[in-house]
């Protein structure tokens, strides 16, 4: 994928970039600069293009066990 390729972005991210770009142009920023700023803003908000594996990652069972153990300890202290 060549640098600057936007094919990995979701339709929502593309729409957001377009809206942000229009906003910058209304403020008097040049077309190329507004496009650059718009994509930088989208990247900052969403962390870049579509990430298939990282987006669906669920918390491990170990962290869930730790959280529930902490709740049990707090309940026992007050009892």
Secondary structure by P-SEA (a helix, b strand, c coil): ccccccccccaaaaaaaaaaaaaaaaacccaaaaaaaaaaaaaaacccccccccccccccaaaaaaaaaaaaaaaaaac
